[in-house]
Amino acid sequence: MVVSDRKKQYFEKLVKLLATYEKVLIIGADNVGSNQMQQVRTQLRGKGIVLMGKNTMVRKAIKSNLEANPNAAKLLPYIKGNMGFIFVEKNADIAEIRAVIAKNKVAAHARVGAVAPVQVTVPAGSTGLEPTKTSFFQALNIPTKITKGSVEITTDVIILRVGDKVGSSEATLLQMLNIKPFMYGLEILVVYEGGSLYSAGVLDLTDADYKNFFETAVSRLTGLSLGAGYGSMLSAPHTLRNGFQNLLAISVATDYTIKQAEDLKDRIANPDKYKSSAAAPAAKAAAPAAAGKPAAAAAPAKEEEPEEDMGFGLFD
């Protein structure tokens, strides 16, 4: 009866939270210890409620309440592995929740069988290990030498890449070198907001990203509207401008004149009339620049050389 009562209370609590909170974070909790989880709970007070539970109980609670909350069915594909929920308070920002989660990540040793979330590199330098430990380095093809009675790694070596499984040799070596390559903590998998789901990657978008997305969408819709010949609010300014340019072209090419084309036709017919007006702004702009420069010194007059007598006259 006690177990049944606990399950009933859990079901009621989960159903109530899903119905009450508009923003819910589905979190992954792989390799997260109880002390670490308690720290997160404490720091999220007033910002969000952390709720963990067995996946079978979570699925059952959601399915039993689908009639009242059908959108919750979207959560079912994510009820797997070590997961839980953070129900975000109305006065809290998801960015605050992320900051708390990021602050509570802890370094950990690489355990055998774990999948490397990051690349792991063993740096060059003295290890402080005795020469008898050389076999571990040889098994991983790590170049070493013995210096002052200890093993020294001669070059940096990558021993794990993202997605690699940690083997016993890698785990043992990293523990001997006291290298904790992995950071473990809660991870936001997906955001459930107002009955919709979106990836946690959306939280990294900035105002500039949204602006670029909007401008790109407007540009593509405008191009589509113009290409299809389908009028819209986006294509209207371009259609009007193109139509006006066509009218100007017809007016210039024919004797038919519209008011807006009179000046253009006059400029084409009488180019000399507008030369002085076009040169005036250029001269005006050049005047200040010339005024700021000292007058160039007059070049000294070249003395004329006396003509030599060639020994004959003009009429000789």
Rosetta silent file (secondary structure, phi, psi, omega in degrees, C-alpha in Angstrom):
SEQUENCE: MVVSDRKKQYFEKLVKLLATYEKVLIIGADNVGSNQMQQVRTQLRGKGIVLMGKNTMVRKAIKSNLEANPNAAKLLPYIKGNMGFIFVEKNADIAEIRAVIAKNKVAAHARVGAVAPVQVTVPAGSTGLEPTKTSFFQALNIPTKITKGSVEITTDVIILRVGDKVGSSEATLLQMLNIKPFMYGLEILVVYEGGSLYSAGVLDLTDADYKNFFETAVSRLTGLSLGAGYGSMLSAPHTLRNGFQNLLAISVATDYTIKQAEDLKDRIANPDKYKSSAAAPAAKAAAPAAAGKPAAAAAPAKEEEPEEDMGFGLFD
SCORE:     score description
SCORE:     0.000 S_00000001
   1 L     0.000  -37.170 -179.205    0.000    0.000    0.000 S_00000001
   2 H   -63.310  -45.114 -179.850    2.850    2.331    0.826 S_00000001
   3 H   -63.322  -42.173 -179.727    4.423    1.815   -2.611 S_00000001
   4 H   -62.738  -40.276  178.281    1.054    2.249   -4.301 S_00000001
   5 H   -63.895  -40.077  179.468    0.446    5.506   -2.421 S_00000001
   6 H   -64.516  -42.161  178.975    3.843    6.823   -3.476 S_00000001
   7 H   -63.405  -42.959 -179.999    3.138    6.018   -7.095 S_00000001
   8 H   -61.183  -42.941  179.086   -0.237    7.711   -6.882 S_00000001
   9 H   -64.591  -39.683  179.219    1.328   10.822   -5.350 S_00000001
  10 H   -64.943  -45.385  179.650    4.024   10.860   -8.051 S_00000001
  11 H   -57.949  -48.220 -178.515    1.432   10.523  -10.833 S_00000001
  12 H   -61.713  -40.396 -179.168   -0.661   13.328   -9.398 S_00000001
  13 H   -65.774  -46.235 -178.741    2.378   15.570   -8.957 S_00000001
  14 H   -64.007  -44.641  179.698    3.661   15.023  -12.515 S_00000001
  15 H   -61.822  -42.702 -179.913    0.228   15.542  -14.064 S_00000001
  16 H   -65.239  -41.896 -179.568   -0.308   18.722  -12.052 S_00000001
  17 H   -66.069  -42.025  179.607    3.109   20.141  -12.957 S_00000001
  18 H   -64.583  -32.451  179.727    2.636   19.434  -16.673 S_00000001
  19 H   -80.312  -25.377 -173.933   -0.740   21.165  -16.572 S_00000001
  20 H   -91.378  -41.623 -172.652    0.508   24.149  -14.545 S_00000001
  21 L   -93.406  132.097 -179.312    3.907   25.012  -16.030 S_00000001
  22 L   -80.218  -35.097 -178.225    4.179   26.391  -19.542 S_00000001
  23 E  -111.790  124.955 -179.715    7.930   25.818  -19.903 S_00000001
  24 E  -132.442  132.158  176.417    9.452   22.414  -19.128 S_00000001
  25 E  -102.083  127.043  173.123   13.027   21.276  -19.744 S_00000001
  26 E   -91.855  122.345 -172.045   13.654   17.598  -20.430 S_00000001
  27 E  -116.877  148.802  171.386   17.090   16.866  -19.000 S_00000001
  28 E   -98.404  142.629 -175.213   19.602   14.037  -19.283 S_00000001
  29 L  -129.639   36.567  177.936   21.301   12.933  -16.074 S_00000001
  30 L   -65.696  134.695  175.225   23.980   10.469  -17.175 S_00000001
  31 L    61.013   25.809  177.936   26.864   10.157  -14.695 S_00000001
  32 L   -99.833  122.853 -179.096   25.310   12.708  -12.321 S_00000001
  33 L   -80.359  166.460 -178.190   25.797   11.886   -8.627 S_00000001
  34 H   -65.217  -39.922  178.817   23.275   12.407   -5.840 S_00000001
  35 H   -63.831  -41.397  178.809   25.319   15.212   -4.225 S_00000001
  36 H   -63.222  -41.484  178.887   25.588   16.992   -7.567 S_00000001
  37 H   -64.823  -39.020  179.963   21.848   16.652   -8.098 S_00000001
  38 H   -64.932  -37.831  177.241   21.136   18.045   -4.640 S_00000001
  39 H   -61.158  -42.223  179.967   23.294   21.099   -5.382 S_00000001
  40 H   -64.950  -44.627  179.841   21.271   21.773   -8.522 S_00000001
  41 H   -58.289  -44.878 -177.832   17.969   21.396   -6.672 S_00000001
  42 H   -63.299  -44.381 -176.366   19.089   23.826   -3.983 S_00000001
  43 H   -75.194  -16.276  179.292   20.319   26.463   -6.435 S_00000001
  44 L   -93.794    2.775  178.960   17.162   26.224   -8.563 S_00000001
  45 L   -60.347  129.093 -176.999   14.814   27.072   -5.724 S_00000001
  46 L    87.335  -12.218  179.677   12.530   29.840   -6.863 S_00000001
  47 L  -111.571  -35.848 -177.588   13.585   29.285  -10.490 S_00000001
  48 E  -168.968  161.028  179.468   12.459   25.750  -11.245 S_00000001
  49 E  -112.277  124.458  178.421   11.381   22.397   -9.846 S_00000001
  50 E   -92.293  129.030  179.010   13.472   19.315  -10.586 S_00000001
  51 E  -133.037  118.541  175.914   11.502   16.071  -10.866 S_00000001
  52 E  -108.468  169.231  178.912   13.110   12.703  -11.526 S_00000001
  53 L   173.160  165.309  177.644   11.412    9.318  -11.689 S_00000001
  54 L   -68.175  140.272 -176.126   11.376    5.889  -13.257 S_00000001
  55 H   -60.132  -37.469  179.567   10.650    6.000  -16.962 S_00000001
  56 H   -62.611  -39.284  179.391    7.838    3.441  -16.679 S_00000001
  57 H   -69.189  -39.443 -179.889    6.089    5.601  -14.075 S_00000001
  58 H   -64.113  -47.491  179.711    6.562    8.757  -16.140 S_00000001
  59 H   -60.170  -44.169 -178.358    5.125    7.139  -19.282 S_00000001
  60 H   -63.436  -41.299  179.822    2.183    5.728  -17.367 S_00000001
  61 H   -64.488  -41.734 -179.256    1.410    9.076  -15.750 S_00000001
  62 H   -68.042  -46.475 -178.012    1.527   10.909  -19.105 S_00000001
  63 H   -64.128  -34.810 -178.263   -0.560    8.314  -20.958 S_00000001
  64 L   -70.523  -12.762 -176.593   -3.183    8.228  -18.217 S_00000001
  65 L  -120.312   17.225 -176.670   -3.759   11.968  -18.636 S_00000001
  66 L   -65.215  -28.988 -179.532   -3.632   12.334  -22.435 S_00000001
  67 L   -64.763  -39.641  179.394   -7.336   13.113  -22.659 S_00000001
  68 L   -83.347  -28.990 -177.015   -6.887   16.233  -20.513 S_00000001
  69 L  -136.942   73.318 -176.008   -3.417   17.117  -21.860 S_00000001
  70 H   -63.311  -28.015 -179.148   -2.976   15.604  -25.367 S_00000001
  71 H   -65.133  -22.843 -179.313    0.132   17.696  -26.143 S_00000001
  72 H   -64.540  -16.711  177.833    2.042   15.812  -23.447 S_00000001
  73 H   -61.718  -23.799  178.869    2.172   12.828  -25.832 S_00000001
  74 H   -65.482  -19.794 -178.787    5.004   14.670  -27.610 S_00000001
  75 H   -79.525  -22.883 -171.875    7.190   13.997  -24.562 S_00000001
  76 H   -55.471  -40.535  179.417    6.925   10.190  -24.766 S_00000001
  77 H   -62.902  -17.883 -177.457    9.784    9.675  -27.296 S_00000001
  78 H   -98.081    0.227  178.899   12.160   11.423  -24.849 S_00000001
  79 L   -86.342   79.202  179.897   11.256    9.268  -21.845 S_00000001
  80 L  -156.403  153.517 -179.353   14.301    7.019  -22.057 S_00000001
  81 L    67.518 -159.436  178.471   17.631    6.599  -20.308 S_00000001
  82 L   -85.346   94.459 -176.446   18.540    8.718  -17.316 S_00000001
  83 E  -131.841  168.798  178.736   16.181   11.637  -17.753 S_00000001
  84 E  -164.559 -170.098 -177.726   14.073   14.016  -15.736 S_00000001
  85 E  -128.200  147.988  165.714   12.202   17.324  -15.831 S_00000001
  86 E  -124.530  114.343  179.335   12.830   20.895  -14.770 S_00000001
  87 E   -90.798  114.613 -172.188    9.594   22.888  -14.529 S_00000001
  88 E   -83.294  128.043  178.054   10.534   26.551  -15.065 S_00000001
  89 L   -65.834  153.354 -176.813    8.815   29.150  -12.884 S_00000001
  90 L   -61.688  -34.723 -177.048    6.943   31.952  -14.677 S_00000001
  91 L   -89.111    5.902 -178.544    9.250   34.649  -13.293 S_00000001
  92 L  -106.625  153.645  177.781   12.412   32.721  -14.255 S_00000001
  93 L  -105.126  143.581  178.945   14.358   32.735  -17.495 S_00000001
  94 H   -60.227  -30.570  178.739   15.622   29.539  -19.112 S_00000001
  95 H   -61.590  -34.635  177.254   19.029   31.226  -19.368 S_00000001
  96 H   -65.933  -41.469  178.330   19.162   31.308  -15.561 S_00000001
  97 H   -61.972  -44.201 -179.918   18.422   27.582  -15.422 S_00000001
  98 H   -62.411  -38.711  179.953   21.174   26.879  -17.953 S_00000001
  99 H   -62.803  -41.239  178.846   23.651   28.936  -15.949 S_00000001
 100 H   -65.450  -42.957  179.885   22.953   26.877  -12.821 S_00000001
 101 H   -62.831  -45.110 -179.113   23.304   23.620  -14.761 S_00000001
 102 H   -63.996  -35.608 -178.524   26.568   24.717  -16.380 S_00000001
 103 H   -69.159  -22.989 -175.209   27.995   25.807  -13.018 S_00000001
 104 L  -103.820   24.742  170.837   27.377   22.385  -11.518 S_00000001
 105 L   -83.588  139.979 -177.448   29.295   20.291  -14.013 S_00000001
 106 E  -124.233  148.510  177.696   32.136   18.374  -12.382 S_00000001
 107 E   -74.091  145.762 -178.015   35.325   16.836  -13.756 S_00000001
 108 E  -145.571  153.252  175.073   35.463   13.044  -13.762 S_00000001
 109 L   -69.075  156.687  176.169   37.828   10.225  -14.655 S_00000001
 110 L   -81.370  118.172 -179.611   37.255    8.293  -17.851 S_00000001
 111 L   -93.856  149.024 -179.890   35.526    5.054  -16.945 S_00000001
 112 L   -59.866  131.137  178.571   35.845    1.866  -18.983 S_00000001
 113 L    91.695  -14.167  179.355   33.022    1.601  -21.510 S_00000001
 114 L   -71.669  150.460  177.785   32.084    5.294  -21.339 S_00000001
 115 E   -93.505  127.422 -176.430   31.697    7.197  -24.619 S_00000001
 116 L   -69.436  119.055  177.187   34.075   10.138  -24.923 S_00000001
 117 L   -82.001  -15.222 -179.616   32.086   13.400  -25.254 S_00000001
 118 L  -138.858  165.462  175.165   35.286   15.330  -26.049 S_00000001
 119 L   -76.439  138.245 -177.870   38.682   14.687  -27.536 S_00000001
 120 E  -116.588  124.223 -179.344   41.279   13.614  -24.974 S_00000001
 121 E  -120.864  132.423  174.637   44.939   14.476  -25.460 S_00000001
 122 E   -91.623  118.507 -175.326   47.826   13.364  -23.267 S_00000001
 123 L   -76.244  154.158  176.055   50.285   16.277  -23.138 S_00000001
 124 L   -70.400  151.196  178.213   54.034   15.974  -23.597 S_00000001
 125 E   135.606  176.671 -179.115   56.190   16.232  -20.494 S_00000001
 126 E   -70.548  137.800 -179.660   57.307   14.336  -17.440 S_00000001
 127 L   -97.711  -18.439 -175.993   54.710   12.009  -15.940 S_00000001
 128 L    76.076    6.554 -179.913   56.449   11.344  -12.636 S_00000001
 129 L   -91.431  152.778  179.329   55.868    7.606  -13.171 S_00000001
 130 L   -71.090  155.977  179.751   58.494    4.943  -12.706 S_00000001
 131 H   -57.637  -22.295 -179.690   60.080    3.288  -15.779 S_00000001
 132 H   -67.348  -15.376 -179.308   58.135    0.096  -14.982 S_00000001
 133 H   -88.445    6.568 -176.785   54.977    1.848  -16.204 S_00000001
 134 H   -59.696  -30.093 -176.222   56.330    2.161  -19.744 S_00000001
 135 H   -60.593  -33.869  178.736   54.171   -0.749  -20.907 S_00000001
 136 H   -63.743  -39.451  179.745   50.988    1.303  -20.547 S_00000001
 137 H   -70.642  -38.557  179.028   52.349    3.928  -22.907 S_00000001
 138 H   -63.910  -36.963 -179.950   53.568    1.325  -25.392 S_00000001
 139 H   -63.651  -25.919 -179.266   50.091   -0.272  -25.504 S_00000001
 140 L  -105.546   11.401  178.880   48.675    3.073  -26.629 S_00000001
 141 L    56.840   42.052  177.686   51.555    3.888  -29.024 S_00000001
 142 L   -99.861  117.912 -178.671   52.617    6.887  -26.969 S_00000001
 143 L   -68.018  131.266 -178.774   56.292    7.789  -27.545 S_00000001
 144 E  -138.954  168.861  171.546   58.268    8.078  -24.299 S_00000001
 145 E  -149.755  160.245 -179.865   61.749    8.232  -22.912 S_00000001
 146 E   -94.658  121.609  179.318   63.249    7.836  -19.480 S_00000001
 147 E  -129.428  119.817  178.587   64.441   11.113  -17.963 S_00000001
 148 L    52.744   43.187  174.250   65.877   11.338  -14.458 S_00000001
 149 L    78.356   11.183  177.738   64.336    8.050  -13.437 S_00000001
 150 E  -137.839  160.292 -179.084   60.769    8.770  -14.655 S_00000001
 151 E   -77.663  132.214  178.177   58.767    8.326  -17.840 S_00000001
 152 E  -122.596  128.957  176.100   58.550   11.392  -20.070 S_00000001
 153 E   -82.422  128.864 -172.943   56.109   11.726  -22.969 S_00000001
 154 L   -84.893  -29.424  179.576   57.926   13.236  -25.926 S_00000001
 155 L  -141.582  155.435  175.118   54.951   14.574  -27.941 S_00000001
 156 L   -63.397  138.580 -178.160   51.265   15.345  -27.407 S_00000001
 157 E  -134.481  131.405  174.740   49.136   12.322  -28.301 S_00000001
 158 E   -84.769  119.772 -179.731   45.381   12.049  -28.886 S_00000001
 159 E  -107.938  -16.631  176.768   44.187    8.857  -27.220 S_00000001
 160 E  -141.154  135.908  174.259   40.407    9.388  -27.431 S_00000001
 161 L  -112.043  164.717 -178.299   38.269   11.151  -30.003 S_00000001
 162 L   -57.477  126.593  178.920   34.657   12.232  -29.695 S_00000001
 163 L    96.372  -12.220  178.372   32.449    9.132  -29.765 S_00000001
 164 L   -72.033  146.593  173.353   35.223    6.640  -28.915 S_00000001
 165 E   -86.766  138.674 -178.144   34.599    4.106  -26.166 S_00000001
 166 L   -76.244  123.306  176.577   37.045    4.242  -23.294 S_00000001
 167 L   -90.301  172.689 -178.430   39.123    1.056  -23.087 S_00000001
 168 H   -64.890  -38.048 -179.452   40.807   -0.373  -19.995 S_00000001
 169 H   -65.484  -45.544  179.349   44.268    0.843  -21.107 S_00000001
 170 H   -62.681  -44.541 -178.651   43.075    4.434  -21.695 S_00000001
 171 H   -63.193  -43.415 -179.042   41.171    4.508  -18.403 S_00000001
 172 H   -64.601  -44.959 -178.510   44.126    3.139  -16.415 S_00000001
 173 H   -63.467  -44.449 -178.893   46.631    5.523  -17.995 S_00000001
 174 H   -64.968  -34.342  176.827   44.460    8.607  -17.449 S_00000001
 175 H   -69.224  -39.559  178.380   43.942    7.643  -13.802 S_00000001
 176 H   -63.764  -35.932 -179.724   47.682    7.169  -13.303 S_00000001
 177 L   -86.012   -0.736 -179.158   48.290   10.616  -14.795 S_00000001
 178 L    56.561   42.154  176.763   45.421   12.014  -12.685 S_00000001
 179 L   -99.919  122.100  175.465   43.734   13.408  -15.793 S_00000001
 180 L  -107.982   91.867 -169.843   39.977   13.948  -15.497 S_00000001
 181 L   -81.339  -18.096 -172.768   39.051   14.623  -19.105 S_00000001
 182 E  -107.378  146.237  175.142   35.269   14.572  -18.903 S_00000001
 183 E  -113.211  121.224 -178.198   32.805   17.066  -17.439 S_00000001
 184 E  -113.612  144.920  177.971   29.555   15.567  -16.247 S_00000001
 185 L  -179.935 -178.318  176.739   26.339   17.277  -15.261 S_00000001
 186 L   -65.408  147.874 -179.274   22.715   17.718  -16.225 S_00000001
 187 E  -132.453  129.297  177.350   22.111   18.336  -19.912 S_00000001
 188 E   -76.921  117.015 -177.997   19.099   20.031  -21.485 S_00000001
 189 E   -89.519  -45.032 -177.409   17.860   17.666  -24.202 S_00000001
 190 E  -157.034  156.533 -179.869   14.722   19.434  -25.402 S_00000001
 191 E  -113.443  130.120  177.566   12.392   22.261  -24.384 S_00000001
 192 E  -110.500  113.725 -175.394    8.633   21.776  -24.054 S_00000001
 193 E  -138.208  122.046  177.700    6.841   25.108  -24.170 S_00000001
 194 L    58.913   31.347  179.737    3.161   25.798  -24.685 S_00000001
 195 L    86.708   -0.322  179.466    2.561   22.315  -26.049 S_00000001
 196 E  -114.548  154.089  178.338    5.418   22.568  -28.581 S_00000001
 197 E  -114.136  141.123  170.675    8.888   21.014  -28.571 S_00000001
 198 E  -147.259  155.630 -175.824   12.115   22.554  -29.797 S_00000001
 199 E   -65.870  150.725  177.892   15.771   21.649  -29.590 S_00000001
 200 H   -64.459  -20.680  178.462   17.954   23.001  -26.814 S_00000001
 201 H   -62.600  -23.971  178.273   20.174   24.466  -29.549 S_00000001
 202 H   -62.457  -27.635 -178.419   17.536   27.177  -30.077 S_00000001
 203 H   -67.519  -17.954 -179.752   18.523   28.589  -26.689 S_00000001
 204 H   -85.744   -8.575 -177.871   21.925   29.541  -28.142 S_00000001
 205 L   -71.829  142.624  179.113   20.404   31.813  -30.790 S_00000001
 206 L  -105.379  173.545  177.122   20.913   35.556  -30.383 S_00000001
 207 H   -60.292  -35.149  178.994   18.827   38.537  -31.521 S_00000001
 208 H   -65.424  -37.818  177.723   21.207   38.921  -34.473 S_00000001
 209 H   -63.021  -45.518  179.244   20.506   35.307  -35.527 S_00000001
 210 H   -62.085  -38.643  179.350   16.752   35.904  -35.454 S_00000001
 211 H   -63.775  -43.186  179.186   17.217   39.094  -37.473 S_00000001
 212 H   -64.784  -41.583  178.345   19.249   37.241  -40.112 S_00000001
 213 H   -60.781  -43.597 -178.575   16.672   34.434  -40.308 S_00000001
 214 H   -64.765  -45.005 -179.192   13.869   36.959  -40.778 S_00000001
 215 H   -63.973  -39.531  178.039   15.718   38.909  -43.472 S_00000001
 216 H   -63.988  -43.410 -179.773   16.572   35.696  -45.335 S_00000001
 217 H   -63.198  -43.409  179.279   12.947   34.533  -45.200 S_00000001
 218 H   -62.623  -41.827  179.968   11.663   37.895  -46.467 S_00000001
 219 H   -62.976  -42.943 -178.907   14.194   37.871  -49.307 S_00000001
 220 H   -68.315  -41.218  179.111   13.229   34.347  -50.384 S_00000001
 221 H   -65.149  -37.966  178.122    9.487   35.056  -50.224 S_00000001
 222 H   -64.028  -46.244  179.076    9.972   38.235  -52.243 S_00000001
 223 H   -61.999  -40.606  179.094   11.947   36.381  -54.903 S_00000001
 224 H   -64.390  -42.972  179.988    9.338   33.607  -55.036 S_00000001
 225 H   -63.945  -43.638  179.543    6.503   36.106  -55.382 S_00000001
 226 H   -67.574  -42.154 -178.497    8.256   38.035  -58.166 S_00000001
 227 H   -65.740  -35.536 -179.270    9.312   34.877  -59.997 S_00000001
 228 H   -85.501   -8.885 -177.456    5.802   33.417  -59.907 S_00000001
 229 L    69.873   25.988 -179.075    4.170   36.701  -60.836 S_00000001
 230 L  -105.715  117.443 -176.254    2.008   36.497  -57.720 S_00000001
 231 L   -70.030  140.754  177.336    1.443   39.840  -56.051 S_00000001
 232 L  -151.414  173.184  178.468    2.055   40.193  -52.317 S_00000001
 233 L   -62.094  -31.891 -178.363    2.921   42.842  -49.748 S_00000001
 234 L   -75.072  -37.122 -176.483    6.586   41.893  -50.133 S_00000001
 235 L   -86.652  -17.332 -175.439    6.675   42.104  -53.922 S_00000001
 236 H   -54.441  -48.672  179.686    4.499   45.226  -54.262 S_00000001
 237 H   -59.550  -38.829 -179.862    7.329   47.802  -53.804 S_00000001
 238 H   -69.945  -39.242  179.203    9.487   45.980  -56.385 S_00000001
 239 H   -63.967  -42.991  179.068    6.574   45.664  -58.826 S_00000001
 240 H   -64.751  -42.809 -179.695    5.785   49.379  -58.548 S_00000001
 241 H   -64.821  -44.089 -179.954    9.426   50.351  -59.001 S_00000001
 242 H   -64.685  -38.692  177.866    9.861   48.078  -62.031 S_00000001
 243 H   -64.167  -40.809  178.880    6.629   49.395  -63.543 S_00000001
 244 H   -65.164  -39.683  177.738    7.742   52.996  -63.067 S_00000001
 245 H   -63.346  -37.460  177.237   11.106   52.225  -64.702 S_00000001
 246 H   -65.127  -40.351  177.642    9.272   50.732  -67.687 S_00000001
 247 H   -62.930  -42.373  177.443    7.142   53.876  -68.004 S_00000001
 248 H   -61.049  -43.226 -178.807   10.255   56.057  -67.956 S_00000001
 249 H   -62.868  -41.934  178.585   11.851   53.901  -70.634 S_00000001
 250 H   -64.461  -41.620 -179.405    8.759   54.153  -72.868 S_00000001
 251 H   -64.533  -40.898  179.911    8.589   57.910  -72.371 S_00000001
 252 H   -67.950  -36.889 -175.100   12.267   58.373  -73.236 S_00000001
 253 H   -82.725  -11.452 -177.790   12.031   56.152  -76.329 S_00000001
 254 L  -127.926  179.698  177.801    8.871   57.814  -77.704 S_00000001
 255 L   -82.582   -7.000 -179.681    7.312   61.245  -78.094 S_00000001
 256 L   -77.184  130.393 -175.599    4.922   60.525  -75.264 S_00000001
 257 L  -124.108  136.326  171.337    5.956   62.431  -72.138 S_00000001
 258 L  -112.902  159.768 -174.482    4.939   62.105  -68.541 S_00000001
 259 H   -57.417  -41.497 -176.370    5.738   64.665  -65.880 S_00000001
 260 H   -69.128  -17.151 -178.007    8.212   62.415  -64.079 S_00000001
 261 H  -100.898   -4.480 -176.195   10.232   61.901  -67.297 S_00000001
 262 H   -59.883  -47.677 -178.225   10.485   65.539  -68.395 S_00000001
 263 H   -62.872  -43.569 -179.658   13.734   66.269  -66.573 S_00000001
 264 H   -63.041  -43.260 -179.992   15.345   63.032  -67.788 S_00000001
 265 H   -66.257  -35.911  178.586   14.356   63.646  -71.409 S_00000001
 266 H   -66.475  -39.276  178.610   15.641   67.214  -71.224 S_00000001
 267 H   -64.779  -38.006  179.116   18.998   66.029  -69.889 S_00000001
 268 H   -70.423  -38.252 -178.001   19.302   63.524  -72.737 S_00000001
 269 H   -76.062  -32.208 -175.857   18.305   66.106  -75.354 S_00000001
 270 L  -129.238   68.875 -177.362   20.459   68.954  -73.985 S_00000001
 271 H   -63.443  -31.930 -178.314   23.544   67.472  -72.263 S_00000001
 272 H   -65.930  -28.522 -177.934   25.525   70.714  -72.637 S_00000001
 273 H   -63.124  -27.735 -174.631   22.936   72.543  -70.598 S_00000001
 274 H  -106.009    3.959  179.516   23.780   70.470  -67.508 S_00000001
 275 H   -64.596  -45.975 -177.628   27.561   70.355  -67.809 S_00000001
 276 H   -64.192  -40.317 -179.258   28.117   73.501  -65.748 S_00000001
 277 H   -68.762  -30.521  178.646   25.730   72.366  -63.005 S_00000001
 278 H   -75.703  -32.987 -178.271   27.458   68.984  -62.824 S_00000001
 279 H   -78.208  -25.064 -176.208   30.930   70.554  -62.677 S_00000001
 280 H   -60.572  -48.232  179.900   29.974   73.057  -59.959 S_00000001
 281 H   -61.404  -35.513  179.748   29.705   70.553  -57.080 S_00000001
 282 H   -67.430  -40.798  179.001   33.034   69.000  -58.046 S_00000001
 283 H   -67.011  -37.955 -179.872   34.717   72.382  -58.128 S_00000001
 284 H   -65.950  -37.359  179.269   33.102   73.331  -54.825 S_00000001
 285 H   -71.241  -32.776 -178.522   34.375   70.129  -53.210 S_00000001
 286 H   -76.526  -24.394 -176.572   37.858   70.644  -54.579 S_00000001
 287 H   -61.362  -49.056  179.876   38.071   74.240  -53.294 S_00000001
 288 H   -60.957  -36.879 -179.988   38.385   73.409  -49.554 S_00000001
 289 H   -66.198  -39.371  179.944   41.048   70.829  -50.286 S_00000001
 290 H   -70.422  -33.374 -178.483   42.978   73.295  -52.344 S_00000001
 291 H   -67.647  -28.088 -178.089   42.567   75.987  -49.683 S_00000001
 292 L   -80.709   -9.212 -178.296   44.189   73.750  -47.083 S_00000001
 293 L  -101.860  140.342  176.177   47.343   73.278  -49.145 S_00000001
 294 L   -66.398  146.895 -179.920   50.086   75.900  -49.380 S_00000001
 295 L   -62.593  138.641 -178.366   50.466   77.451  -52.771 S_00000001
 296 L   -69.415  137.798  179.619   53.069   75.720  -54.855 S_00000001
 297 L   -64.983  137.653 -179.432   56.238   77.721  -55.282 S_00000001
 298 L   -65.787  136.862 -178.825   56.563   79.202  -58.711 S_00000001
 299 L   -69.701  135.109  179.843   59.050   77.350  -60.820 S_00000001
 300 L   -61.029  139.260 -179.274   62.143   79.433  -61.516 S_00000001
 301 L   -66.753  135.542 -178.617   62.218   80.859  -65.014 S_00000001
 302 L   -80.954  125.744 -179.453   64.591   79.014  -67.258 S_00000001
 303 L   -71.083  136.378  179.572   67.295   81.247  -68.627 S_00000001
 304 L   -78.073  134.386  178.334   67.461   81.321  -72.382 S_00000001
 305 L   -81.765  139.302  178.679   70.719   80.176  -73.780 S_00000001
 306 L   -64.623  138.576 -179.886   72.344   82.514  -76.361 S_00000001
 307 L   -72.388  136.841  178.847   72.063   81.211  -79.863 S_00000001
 308 L   -80.923  143.850  177.062   75.322   80.153  -81.351 S_00000001
 309 L   -77.525  117.559 -175.771   76.435   81.699  -84.661 S_00000001
 310 L   -86.205   -2.399  175.130   76.391   78.843  -87.153 S_00000001
 311 L    90.412    9.968  175.410   78.462   80.845  -89.677 S_00000001
 312 L  -148.171  152.662 -179.721   75.781   81.509  -92.269 S_00000001
 313 L   -91.414  173.841 -177.229   72.933   83.953  -92.700 S_00000001
 314 L   -67.223  -31.601 -176.883   69.334   83.310  -93.415 S_00000001
 315 L  -108.027   14.407  179.885   69.698   84.282  -97.051 S_00000001
 316 L   -74.021    0.000    0.000   73.194   82.951  -97.657 S_00000001
